[in-house]
């Protein structure tokens, strides 16, 4: 059980990092890019908290 939880958290973390990297590669305005990054980080934190049974 603990190993699958750890793997799920690790995969979620890696997906967040990948999406943030891809957002950096997009030709967006600086303000728009910052908003998208904040949204991705908030969604990532919420999904990580779900895995840790906070929500």
PDB file of N, CA, C, O and CB in Angstrom:
ATOM      1  N   UNK A   1       0.825  -1.196   0.000  1.00  0.00           N
ATOM      2  CA  UNK A   1       0.000   0.000   0.000  1.00  0.00           C
ATOM      3  C   UNK A   1       0.864   1.253   0.000  1.00  0.00           C
ATOM      4  O   UNK A   1       0.600   2.181  -0.764  1.00  0.00           O
ATOM      5  CB  UNK A   1      -0.936   0.002   1.204  1.00  0.00           C
ATOM      6  N   UNK A   2       1.886   1.296   0.838  1.00  0.00           N
ATOM      7  CA  UNK A   2       2.750   2.476   0.927  1.00  0.00           C
ATOM      8  C   UNK A   2       3.556   2.664  -0.346  1.00  0.00           C
ATOM      9  O   UNK A   2       3.812   3.795  -0.761  1.00  0.00           O
ATOM     10  CB  UNK A   2       3.689   2.363   2.125  1.00  0.00           C
ATOM     11  N   UNK A   3       3.962   1.554  -0.972  1.00  0.00           N
ATOM     12  CA  UNK A   3       4.747   1.657  -2.192  1.00  0.00           C
ATOM     13  C   UNK A   3       3.903   2.226  -3.329  1.00  0.00           C
ATOM     14  O   UNK A   3       4.391   3.054  -4.098  1.00  0.00           O
ATOM     15  CB  UNK A   3       5.313   0.288  -2.581  1.00  0.00           C
ATOM     16  N   UNK A   4       2.652   1.800  -3.451  1.00  0.00           N
ATOM     17  CA  UNK A   4       1.803   2.319  -4.517  1.00  0.00           C
ATOM     18  C   UNK A   4       1.482   3.793  -4.278  1.00  0.00           C
ATOM     19  O   UNK A   4       1.368   4.561  -5.233  1.00  0.00           O
ATOM     20  CB  UNK A   4       0.506   1.498  -4.620  1.00  0.00           C
ATOM     21  N   UNK A   5       1.337   4.195  -3.022  1.00  0.00           N
ATOM     22  CA  UNK A   5       1.114   5.597  -2.706  1.00  0.00           C
ATOM     23  C   UNK A   5       2.324   6.431  -3.097  1.00  0.00           C
ATOM     24  O   UNK A   5       2.186   7.510  -3.674  1.00  0.00           O
ATOM     25  CB  UNK A   5       0.806   5.772  -1.217  1.00  0.00           C
ATOM     26  N   UNK A   6       3.495   5.932  -2.786  1.00  0.00           N
ATOM     27  CA  UNK A   6       4.722   6.640  -3.118  1.00  0.00           C
ATOM     28  C   UNK A   6       4.891   6.762  -4.627  1.00  0.00           C
ATOM     29  O   UNK A   6       5.289   7.816  -5.125  1.00  0.00           O
ATOM     30  CB  UNK A   6       5.927   5.931  -2.508  1.00  0.00           C
ATOM     31  N   UNK A   7       4.596   5.705  -5.348  1.00  0.00           N
ATOM     32  CA  UNK A   7       4.702   5.732  -6.807  1.00  0.00           C
ATOM     33  C   UNK A   7       3.691   6.719  -7.389  1.00  0.00           C
ATOM     34  O   UNK A   7       4.023   7.457  -8.317  1.00  0.00           O
ATOM     35  CB  UNK A   7       4.479   4.319  -7.398  1.00  0.00           C
ATOM     36  N   UNK A   8       2.482   6.745  -6.871  1.00  0.00           N
ATOM     37  CA  UNK A   8       1.463   7.675  -7.355  1.00  0.00           C
ATOM     38  C   UNK A   8       1.865   9.122  -7.115  1.00  0.00           C
ATOM     39  O   UNK A   8       1.684   9.973  -7.985  1.00  0.00           O
ATOM     40  CB  UNK A   8       0.129   7.393  -6.682  1.00  0.00           C
ATOM     41  N   UNK A   9       2.404   9.398  -5.950  1.00  0.00           N
ATOM     42  CA  UNK A   9       2.855  10.757  -5.642  1.00  0.00           C
ATOM     43  C   UNK A   9       4.010  11.143  -6.547  1.00  0.00           C
ATOM     44  O   UNK A   9       4.058  12.270  -7.041  1.00  0.00           O
ATOM     45  CB  UNK A   9       3.273  10.875  -4.165  1.00  0.00           C
ATOM     46  N   UNK A  10       4.931  10.234  -6.771  1.00  0.00           N
ATOM     47  CA  UNK A  10       6.078  10.509  -7.635  1.00  0.00           C
ATOM     48  C   UNK A  10       5.646  10.766  -9.071  1.00  0.00           C
ATOM     49  O   UNK A  10       6.139  11.697  -9.708  1.00  0.00           O
ATOM     50  CB  UNK A  10       7.065   9.347  -7.590  1.00  0.00           C
ATOM     51  N   UNK A  11       4.739   9.960  -9.584  1.00  0.00           N
ATOM     52  CA  UNK A  11       4.245  10.150 -10.951  1.00  0.00           C
ATOM     53  C   UNK A  11       3.514  11.485 -11.070  1.00  0.00           C
ATOM     54  O   UNK A  11       3.693  12.197 -12.057  1.00  0.00           O
ATOM     55  CB  UNK A  11       3.309   8.987 -11.360  1.00  0.00           C
ATOM     56  N   UNK A  12       2.696  11.831 -10.083  1.00  0.00           N
ATOM     57  CA  UNK A  12       1.999  13.114 -10.099  1.00  0.00           C
ATOM     58  C   UNK A  12       2.989  14.271 -10.090  1.00  0.00           C
ATOM     59  O   UNK A  12       2.818  15.241 -10.829  1.00  0.00           O
ATOM     60  CB  UNK A  12       1.049  13.222  -8.903  1.00  0.00           C
ATOM     61  N   UNK A  13       4.007  14.179  -9.273  1.00  0.00           N
ATOM     62  CA  UNK A  13       5.021  15.219  -9.206  1.00  0.00           C
ATOM     63  C   UNK A  13       5.744  15.365 -10.545  1.00  0.00           C
ATOM     64  O   UNK A  13       5.990  16.484 -10.995  1.00  0.00           O
ATOM     65  CB  UNK A  13       6.022  14.911  -8.092  1.00  0.00           C
ATOM     66  N   UNK A  14       6.083  14.255 -11.178  1.00  0.00           N
ATOM     67  CA  UNK A  14       6.763  14.306 -12.458  1.00  0.00           C
ATOM     68  C   UNK A  14       5.871  14.892 -13.556  1.00  0.00           C
ATOM     69  O   UNK A  14       6.354  15.615 -14.428  1.00  0.00           O
ATOM     70  CB  UNK A  14       7.227  12.918 -12.850  1.00  0.00           C
ATOM     71  N   UNK A  15       4.588  14.587 -13.516  1.00  0.00           N
ATOM     72  CA  UNK A  15       3.657  15.155 -14.493  1.00  0.00           C
ATOM     73  C   UNK A  15       3.554  16.667 -14.311  1.00  0.00           C
ATOM     74  O   UNK A  15       3.501  17.408 -15.292  1.00  0.00           O
ATOM     75  CB  UNK A  15       2.264  14.502 -14.362  1.00  0.00           C
ATOM     76  N   UNK A  16       3.524  17.121 -13.075  1.00  0.00           N
ATOM     77  CA  UNK A  16       3.476  18.564 -12.808  1.00  0.00           C
ATOM     78  C   UNK A  16       4.719  19.245 -13.375  1.00  0.00           C
ATOM     79  O   UNK A  16       4.619  20.289 -14.019  1.00  0.00           O
ATOM     80  CB  UNK A  16       3.360  18.839 -11.286  1.00  0.00           C
ATOM     81  N   UNK A  17       5.875  18.661 -13.137  1.00  0.00           N
ATOM     82  CA  UNK A  17       7.132  19.225 -13.646  1.00  0.00           C
ATOM     83  C   UNK A  17       7.119  19.252 -15.170  1.00  0.00           C
ATOM     84  O   UNK A  17       7.544  20.238 -15.773  1.00  0.00           O
ATOM     85  CB  UNK A  17       8.347  18.411 -13.135  1.00  0.00           C
ATOM     86  N   UNK A  18       6.636  18.178 -15.805  1.00  0.00           N
ATOM     87  CA  UNK A  18       6.579  18.112 -17.262  1.00  0.00           C
ATOM     88  C   UNK A  18       5.646  19.173 -17.829  1.00  0.00           C
ATOM     89  O   UNK A  18       5.985  19.833 -18.811  1.00  0.00           O
ATOM     90  CB  UNK A  18       6.127  16.727 -17.712  1.00  0.00           C
ATOM     91  N   UNK A  19       4.481  19.344 -17.226  1.00  0.00           N
ATOM     92  CA  UNK A  19       3.528  20.347 -17.713  1.00  0.00           C
ATOM     93  C   UNK A  19       4.100  21.751 -17.535  1.00  0.00           C
ATOM     94  O   UNK A  19       3.930  22.596 -18.414  1.00  0.00           O
ATOM     95  CB  UNK A  19       2.175  20.219 -16.972  1.00  0.00           C
ATOM     96  N   UNK A  20       4.766  22.015 -16.427  1.00  0.00           N
ATOM     97  CA  UNK A  20       5.388  23.326 -16.232  1.00  0.00           C
ATOM     98  C   UNK A  20       6.475  23.579 -17.270  1.00  0.00           C
ATOM     99  O   UNK A  20       6.619  24.700 -17.759  1.00  0.00           O
ATOM    100  CB  UNK A  20       5.975  23.433 -14.821  1.00  0.00           C
ATOM    101  N   UNK A  21       7.234  22.554 -17.604  1.00  0.00           N
ATOM    102  CA  UNK A  21       8.256  22.690 -18.643  1.00  0.00           C
ATOM    103  C   UNK A  21       7.619  22.989 -20.000  1.00  0.00           C
ATOM    104  O   UNK A  21       8.099  23.844 -20.744  1.00  0.00           O
ATOM    105  CB  UNK A  21       9.106  21.412 -18.728  1.00  0.00           C
ATOM    106  N   UNK A  22       6.541  22.281 -20.313  1.00  0.00           N
ATOM    107  CA  UNK A  22       5.874  22.508 -21.589  1.00  0.00           C
ATOM    108  C   UNK A  22       5.238  23.891 -21.659  1.00  0.00           C
ATOM    109  O   UNK A  22       5.199  24.492 -22.732  1.00  0.00           O
ATOM    110  CB  UNK A  22       4.821  21.444 -21.824  1.00  0.00           C
ATOM    111  N   UNK A  23       4.745  24.401 -20.553  1.00  0.00           N
ATOM    112  CA  UNK A  23       4.192  25.758 -20.526  1.00  0.00           C
ATOM    113  C   UNK A  23       5.298  26.764 -20.821  1.00  0.00           C
ATOM    114  O   UNK A  23       5.063  27.759 -21.507  1.00  0.00           O
ATOM    115  CB  UNK A  23       3.530  26.062 -19.153  1.00  0.00           C
ATOM    116  N   UNK A  24       6.492  26.514 -20.312  1.00  0.00           N
ATOM    117  CA  UNK A  24       7.615  27.411 -20.593  1.00  0.00           C
ATOM    118  C   UNK A  24       7.945  27.449 -22.081  1.00  0.00           C
ATOM    119  O   UNK A  24       8.392  28.476 -22.590  1.00  0.00           O
ATOM    120  CB  UNK A  24       8.847  26.980 -19.801  1.00  0.00           C
ATOM    121  N   UNK A  25       7.729  26.352 -22.770  1.00  0.00           N
ATOM    122  CA  UNK A  25       8.062  26.258 -24.193  1.00  0.00           C
ATOM    123  C   UNK A  25       7.014  26.913 -25.093  1.00  0.00           C
ATOM    124  O   UNK A  25       7.287  27.163 -26.267  1.00  0.00           O
ATOM    125  CB  UNK A  25       8.226  24.808 -24.584  1.00  0.00           C
ATOM    126  N   UNK A  26       5.822  27.194 -24.564  1.00  0.00           N
ATOM    127  CA  UNK A  26       4.761  27.784 -25.372  1.00  0.00           C
ATOM    128  C   UNK A  26       5.038  29.259 -25.633  1.00  0.00           C
ATOM    129  O   UNK A  26       5.573  29.962 -24.775  1.00  0.00           O
ATOM    130  CB  UNK A  26       3.404  27.614 -24.681  1.00  0.00           C
ATOM    131  N   UNK A  27       4.669  29.722 -26.827  1.00  0.00           N
ATOM    132  CA  UNK A  27       4.857  31.152 -27.138  1.00  0.00           C
ATOM    133  C   UNK A  27       3.719  31.998 -26.553  1.00  0.00           C
ATOM    134  O   UNK A  27       2.836  32.452 -27.281  1.00  0.00           O
ATOM    135  CB  UNK A  27       4.938  31.365 -28.672  1.00  0.00           C
ATOM    136  N   UNK A  28       3.751  32.198 -25.266  1.00  0.00           N
ATOM    137  CA  UNK A  28       2.718  32.971 -24.580  1.00  0.00           C
ATOM    138  C   UNK A  28       3.306  34.265 -24.033  1.00  0.00           C
ATOM    139  O   UNK A  28       4.516  34.392 -23.850  1.00  0.00           O
ATOM    140  CB  UNK A  28       2.084  32.146 -23.443  1.00  0.00           C
ATOM    141  N   UNK A  29       2.420  35.216 -23.780  1.00  0.00           N
ATOM    142  CA  UNK A  29       2.807  36.444 -23.110  1.00  0.00           C
ATOM    143  C   UNK A  29       3.258  36.113 -21.684  1.00  0.00           C
ATOM    144  O   UNK A  29       2.824  35.114 -21.112  1.00  0.00           O
ATOM    145  CB  UNK A  29       1.634  37.466 -23.103  1.00  0.00           C
ATOM    146  N   UNK A  30       4.119  36.943 -21.116  1.00  0.00           N
ATOM    147  CA  UNK A  30       4.656  36.672 -19.787  1.00  0.00           C
ATOM    148  C   UNK A  30       3.583  36.567 -18.713  1.00  0.00           C
ATOM    149  O   UNK A  30       3.649  35.694 -17.847  1.00  0.00           O
ATOM    150  CB  UNK A  30       5.629  37.743 -19.410  1.00  0.00           C
ATOM    151  N   UNK A  31       2.599  37.451 -18.769  1.00  0.00           N
ATOM    152  CA  UNK A  31       1.513  37.440 -17.770  1.00  0.00           C
ATOM    153  C   UNK A  31       0.664  36.179 -17.918  1.00  0.00           C
ATOM    154  O   UNK A  31       0.303  35.552 -16.922  1.00  0.00           O
ATOM    155  CB  UNK A  31       0.621  38.702 -17.915  1.00  0.00           C
ATOM    156  N   UNK A  32       0.348  35.810 -19.150  1.00  0.00           N
ATOM    157  CA  UNK A  32      -0.454  34.610 -19.406  1.00  0.00           C
ATOM    158  C   UNK A  32       0.293  33.366 -18.957  1.00  0.00           C
ATOM    159  O   UNK A  32      -0.298  32.464 -18.363  1.00  0.00           O
ATOM    160  CB  UNK A  32      -0.814  34.502 -20.898  1.00  0.00           C
ATOM    161  N   UNK A  33       1.580  33.312 -19.235  1.00  0.00           N
ATOM    162  CA  UNK A  33       2.397  32.166 -18.829  1.00  0.00           C
ATOM    163  C   UNK A  33       2.411  32.032 -17.313  1.00  0.00           C
ATOM    164  O   UNK A  33       2.331  30.924 -16.784  1.00  0.00           O
ATOM    165  CB  UNK A  33       3.834  32.307 -19.364  1.00  0.00           C
ATOM    166  N   UNK A  34       2.514  33.158 -16.616  1.00  0.00           N
ATOM    167  CA  UNK A  34       2.534  33.122 -15.158  1.00  0.00           C
ATOM    168  C   UNK A  34       1.202  32.621 -14.600  1.00  0.00           C
ATOM    169  O   UNK A  34       1.185  31.847 -13.643  1.00  0.00           O
ATOM    170  CB  UNK A  34       2.850  34.511 -14.597  1.00  0.00           C
ATOM    171  N   UNK A  35       0.097  33.052 -15.187  1.00  0.00           N
ATOM    172  CA  UNK A  35      -1.218  32.591 -14.742  1.00  0.00           C
ATOM    173  C   UNK A  35      -1.363  31.095 -14.964  1.00  0.00           C
ATOM    174  O   UNK A  35      -1.862  30.386 -14.090  1.00  0.00           O
ATOM    175  CB  UNK A  35      -2.334  33.346 -15.477  1.00  0.00           C
ATOM    176  N   UNK A  36      -0.930  30.603 -16.130  1.00  0.00           N
ATOM    177  CA  UNK A  36      -1.022  29.171 -16.430  1.00  0.00           C
ATOM    178  C   UNK A  36      -0.157  28.375 -15.464  1.00  0.00           C
ATOM    179  O   UNK A  36      -0.568  27.308 -15.008  1.00  0.00           O
ATOM    180  CB  UNK A  36      -0.596  28.888 -17.887  1.00  0.00           C
ATOM    181  N   UNK A  37       1.025  28.872 -15.146  1.00  0.00           N
ATOM    182  CA  UNK A  37       1.894  28.179 -14.201  1.00  0.00           C
ATOM    183  C   UNK A  37       1.264  28.098 -12.812  1.00  0.00           C
ATOM    184  O   UNK A  37       1.352  27.066 -12.146  1.00  0.00           O
ATOM    185  CB  UNK A  37       3.244  28.881 -14.120  1.00  0.00           C
ATOM    186  N   UNK A  38       0.637  29.173 -12.382  1.00  0.00           N
ATOM    187  CA  UNK A  38      -0.017  29.166 -11.072  1.00  0.00           C
ATOM    188  C   UNK A  38      -1.163  28.171 -11.048  1.00  0.00           C
ATOM    189  O   UNK A  38      -1.344  27.451 -10.066  1.00  0.00           O
ATOM    190  CB  UNK A  38      -0.529  30.567 -10.716  1.00  0.00           C
ATOM    191  N   UNK A  39      -1.947  28.126 -12.136  1.00  0.00           N
ATOM    192  CA  UNK A  39      -3.055  27.171 -12.211  1.00  0.00           C
ATOM    193  C   UNK A  39      -2.540  25.741 -12.161  1.00  0.00           C
ATOM    194  O   UNK A  39      -3.104  24.904 -11.456  1.00  0.00           O
ATOM    195  CB  UNK A  39      -3.873  27.393 -13.492  1.00  0.00           C
ATOM    196  N   UNK A  40      -1.478  25.453 -12.899  1.00  0.00           N
ATOM    197  CA  UNK A  40      -0.903  24.101 -12.906  1.00  0.00           C
ATOM    198  C   UNK A  40      -0.392  23.730 -11.522  1.00  0.00           C
ATOM    199  O   UNK A  40      -0.601  22.604 -11.070  1.00  0.00           O
ATOM    200  CB  UNK A  40       0.240  24.001 -13.937  1.00  0.00           C
ATOM    201  N   UNK A  41       0.266  24.650 -10.849  1.00  0.00           N
ATOM    202  CA  UNK A  41       0.798  24.369  -9.515  1.00  0.00           C
ATOM    203  C   UNK A  41      -0.333  24.119  -8.522  1.00  0.00           C
ATOM    204  O   UNK A  41      -0.245  23.207  -7.700  1.00  0.00           O
ATOM    205  CB  UNK A  41       1.681  25.530  -9.032  1.00  0.00           C
ATOM    206  N   UNK A  42      -1.398  24.923  -8.589  1.00  0.00           N
ATOM    207  CA  UNK A  42      -2.521  24.738  -7.668  1.00  0.00           C
ATOM    208  C   UNK A  42      -3.193  23.388  -7.906  1.00  0.00           C
ATOM    209  O   UNK A  42      -3.495  22.668  -6.954  1.00  0.00           O
ATOM    210  CB  UNK A  42      -3.546  25.880  -7.827  1.00  0.00           C
ATOM    211  N   UNK A  43      -3.428  23.043  -9.167  1.00  0.00           N
ATOM    212  CA  UNK A  43      -4.036  21.741  -9.484  1.00  0.00           C
ATOM    213  C   UNK A  43      -3.120  20.608  -9.019  1.00  0.00           C
ATOM    214  O   UNK A  43      -3.593  19.603  -8.487  1.00  0.00           O
ATOM    215  CB  UNK A  43      -4.314  21.618 -11.012  1.00  0.00           C
ATOM    216  N   UNK A  44      -1.826  20.768  -9.216  1.00  0.00           N
ATOM    217  CA  UNK A  44      -0.878  19.750  -8.771  1.00  0.00           C
ATOM    218  C   UNK A  44      -0.868  19.576  -7.267  1.00  0.00           C
ATOM    219  O   UNK A  44      -0.826  18.449  -6.774  1.00  0.00           O
ATOM    220  CB  UNK A  44       0.503  20.094  -9.240  1.00  0.00           C
ATOM    221  N   UNK A  45      -0.906  20.669  -6.537  1.00  0.00           N
ATOM    222  CA  UNK A  45      -0.929  20.585  -5.072  1.00  0.00           C
ATOM    223  C   UNK A  45      -2.208  19.919  -4.593  1.00  0.00           C
ATOM    224  O   UNK A  45      -2.182  19.100  -3.674  1.00  0.00           O
ATOM    225  CB  UNK A  45      -0.795  21.983  -4.446  1.00  0.00           C
ATOM    226  N   UNK A  46      -3.327  20.271  -5.216  1.00  0.00           N
ATOM    227  CA  UNK A  46      -4.592  19.641  -4.822  1.00  0.00           C
ATOM    228  C   UNK A  46      -4.566  18.144  -5.088  1.00  0.00           C
ATOM    229  O   UNK A  46      -5.039  17.363  -4.264  1.00  0.00           O
ATOM    230  CB  UNK A  46      -5.766  20.283  -5.568  1.00  0.00           C
ATOM    231  N   UNK A  47      -4.014  17.731  -6.237  1.00  0.00           N
ATOM    232  CA  UNK A  47      -3.964  16.295  -6.527  1.00  0.00           C
ATOM    233  C   UNK A  47      -3.002  15.572  -5.589  1.00  0.00           C
ATOM    234  O   UNK A  47      -3.265  14.435  -5.197  1.00  0.00           O
ATOM    235  CB  UNK A  47      -3.548  16.060  -7.985  1.00  0.00           C
ATOM    236  N   UNK A  48      -1.896  16.211  -5.223  1.00  0.00           N
ATOM    237  CA  UNK A  48      -0.986  15.594  -4.263  1.00  0.00           C
ATOM    238  C   UNK A  48      -1.637  15.476  -2.883  1.00  0.00           C
ATOM    239  O   UNK A  48      -1.438  14.483  -2.183  1.00  0.00           O
ATOM    240  CB  UNK A  48       0.313  16.405  -4.166  1.00  0.00           C
ATOM    241  N   UNK A  49      -2.404  16.474  -2.498  1.00  0.00           N
ATOM    242  CA  UNK A  49      -3.088  16.402  -1.210  1.00  0.00           C
ATOM    243  C   UNK A  49      -4.163  15.318  -1.205  1.00  0.00           C
ATOM    244  O   UNK A  49      -4.438  14.727  -0.161  1.00  0.00           O
ATOM    245  CB  UNK A  49      -3.708  17.751  -0.867  1.00  0.00           C
ATOM    246  N   UNK A  50      -4.770  15.054  -2.353  1.00  0.00           N
ATOM    247  CA  UNK A  50      -5.737  13.952  -2.429  1.00  0.00           C
ATOM    248  C   UNK A  50      -5.044  12.613  -2.191  1.00  0.00           C
ATOM    249  O   UNK A  50      -5.585  11.741  -1.511  1.00  0.00           O
ATOM    250  CB  UNK A  50      -6.450  13.946  -3.800  1.00  0.00           C
ATOM    251  N   UNK A  51      -3.837  12.450  -2.756  1.00  0.00           N
ATOM    252  CA  UNK A  51      -3.113  11.204  -2.537  1.00  0.00           C
ATOM    253  C   UNK A  51      -2.718  11.036  -1.078  1.00  0.00           C
ATOM    254  O   UNK A  51      -2.647   9.914  -0.576  1.00  0.00           O
ATOM    255  CB  UNK A  51      -1.878  11.151  -3.417  1.00  0.00           C
ATOM    256  N   UNK A  52      -2.464  12.138  -0.404  1.00  0.00           N
ATOM    257  CA  UNK A  52      -2.058  12.058   0.999  1.00  0.00           C
ATOM    258  C   UNK A  52      -3.251  12.063   1.942  1.00  0.00           C
ATOM    259  O   UNK A  52      -3.084  12.173   3.157  1.00  0.00           O
ATOM    260  CB  UNK A  52      -1.135  13.209   1.340  1.00  0.00           C
ATOM    261  N   UNK A  53      -4.453  11.945   1.391  1.00  0.00           N
ATOM    262  CA  UNK A  53      -5.719  11.817   2.147  1.00  0.00           C
ATOM    263  C   UNK A  53      -6.016  13.038   2.998  1.00  0.00           C
ATOM    264  O   UNK A  53      -6.570  12.916   4.091  1.00  0.00           O
ATOM    265  CB  UNK A  53      -5.677  10.587   3.039  1.00  0.00           C
ATOM    266  N   UNK A  54      -5.654  14.206   2.509  1.00  0.00           N
ATOM    267  CA  UNK A  54      -5.993  15.440   3.213  1.00  0.00           C
ATOM    268  C   UNK A  54      -7.403  15.865   2.820  1.00  0.00           C
ATOM    269  O   UNK A  54      -8.152  16.391   3.643  1.00  0.00           O
ATOM    270  CB  UNK A  54      -4.967  16.566   2.894  1.00  0.00           C
ATOM    271  N   UNK A  55      -7.758  15.635   1.562  1.00  0.00           N
ATOM    272  CA  UNK A  55      -9.107  15.964   1.090  1.00  0.00           C
ATOM    273  C   UNK A  55      -9.945  14.712   1.023  1.00  0.00           C
ATOM    274  O   UNK A  55     -11.116  14.771   0.648  1.00  0.00           O
ATOM    275  CB  UNK A  55      -9.064  16.651  -0.287  1.00  0.00           C
TER     276      UNK A  55
END
